[in-house]
């Protein structure tokens, strides 16, 4: 670099998009997959025998635990969806198609992959994809 040309400024982000390090992405996805599997397994466990949860007449009669369990059940569905996304991204790494949109076949932007390493759709296809609807409580 000549003295006439200024170097990169530390206060500005690098304008050239960089491809993510696939080894680092794999390690992050595998760690995420393992954590999510553990959480799903924990949520799927049956409550211990003799620890029946119910809504009592007064707060503290199992009400807090019962509400916590209902919340966990709702979270479980989202965790399973997240696990499926993570496993699909790992499969794409194995196939050599990581960074290619599952829907349109176009490249996924490096910035999107950095933000969502388990993303398998480009921004345009993701915006068109149906969103999973939360289950309604009755």
C-alpha positions in Angstrom: 0.0 0.0 0.0 1.5 3.4 -0.9 1.6 6.3 1.5 -0.9 8.2 -0.7 -3.6 5.5 -0.2 -5.2 5.4 3.2 -5.5 2.0 4.8 -8.7 0.5 6.1 -10.3 2.6 8.8 -10.9 0.8 12.1 -14.1 2.8 12.8 -15.8 1.5 9.6 -16.8 -2.1 8.9 -15.2 -3.9 6.0 -17.4 -3.3 2.9 -16.5 -6.6 1.2 -18.7 -9.4 2.4 -16.6 -12.4 3.7 -17.7 -16.0 3.4 -18.0 -17.6 6.8 -15.4 -20.1 8.0 -17.1 -23.4 7.4 -15.2 -25.2 10.2 -16.2 -22.6 12.7 -19.8 -22.7 11.4 -19.9 -26.5 11.8 -18.6 -26.3 15.3 -21.2 -23.7 16.2 -24.0 -25.6 14.6 -23.0 -28.9 16.3 -22.8 -27.2 19.7 -26.2 -25.6 19.1 -27.6 -29.0 18.0 -26.3 -30.7 21.1 -27.6 -28.0 23.5 -31.0 -28.1 21.8 -31.2 -31.9 22.0 -30.5 -31.8 25.7 -33.2 -29.2 26.3 -35.7 -31.2 24.2 -34.8 -34.3 26.2 -35.2 -32.5 29.5 -38.6 -31.1 28.5 -39.7 -34.5 27.2 -39.0 -36.2 30.6 -42.1 -37.2 32.6 -42.4 -35.5 35.9 -41.1 -37.5 38.8 -43.6 -39.9 40.3 -45.4 -38.4 43.2 -44.8 -34.8 42.0 -48.2 -34.3 40.4 -48.7 -30.8 39.3 -52.1 -29.2 39.4 -53.7 -25.9 39.8 -54.6 -25.6 43.5 -56.9 -23.3 45.3 -54.1 -21.1 46.5 -51.0 -19.9 44.8 -48.2 -22.2 45.8 -50.4 -25.3 45.6 -48.5 -26.5 42.5 -49.7 -23.6 40.5 -46.3 -22.1 39.8 -44.9 -25.5 38.8 -47.9 -26.3 36.6 -47.6 -23.0 34.8 -43.9 -23.6 34.3 -44.6 -27.0 32.8 -47.1 -25.6 30.4 -44.6 -23.0 29.3 -42.0 -25.6 28.8 -44.4 -27.6 26.6 -44.9 -24.6 24.4 -41.2 -23.9 24.2 -40.6 -27.6 23.2 -42.3 -27.1 19.8 -40.1 -24.1 19.0 -37.0 -26.1 20.1 -37.9 -29.0 17.8 -38.3 -26.5 14.9 -34.9 -25.0 15.7 -33.3 -28.4 16.0 -34.6 -29.4 12.5 -33.2 -26.1 11.0 -29.8 -26.8 12.6 -29.7 -30.4 11.4 -30.6 -29.3 7.9 -27.8 -26.7 7.9 -25.3 -29.4 9.1 -26.6 -31.7 6.3 -26.0 -28.9 3.8 -22.4 -28.6 5.1 -22.0 -32.3 4.5 -23.5 -32.1 1.0 -21.3 -29.1 0.1 -24.4 -26.9 -0.5 -24.2 -24.7 2.6 -24.9 -21.1 1.7 -27.2 -22.1 -1.2 -31.0 -21.4 -0.7 -33.1 -24.6 -0.4 -35.9 -22.9 -2.2 -34.5 -21.0 -5.2 -31.0 -22.3 -5.4 -29.4 -18.9 -5.3 -26.5 -18.0 -2.9 -27.5 -16.8 0.6 -25.7 -13.6 1.5 -22.7 -14.0 3.8 -24.1 -11.4 6.2 -27.3 -13.5 6.6 -25.2 -16.6 7.2 -23.2 -14.9 9.8 -26.3 -13.7 11.5 -28.2 -17.0 11.1 -25.7 -19.9 10.7 -28.6 -22.3 10.6 -30.4 -20.4 7.8 -31.1 -22.5 4.7 -33.2 -19.9 2.8 -32.2 -16.6 1.3 -33.8 -13.5 2.6 -36.3 -13.3 -0.2 -37.5 -16.9 0.1 -37.6 -16.7 3.9 -39.9 -13.7 3.7 -42.3 -15.7 1.5 -42.1 -18.9 3.6 -45.1 -19.6 5.9 -44.4 -18.9 9.5 -45.0 -21.7 12.0 -48.1 -20.7 14.0 -48.0 -21.0 17.8 -50.5 -23.4 19.2 -53.4 -21.7 20.8 -54.3 -22.4 24.4 -57.9 -23.0 25.2 
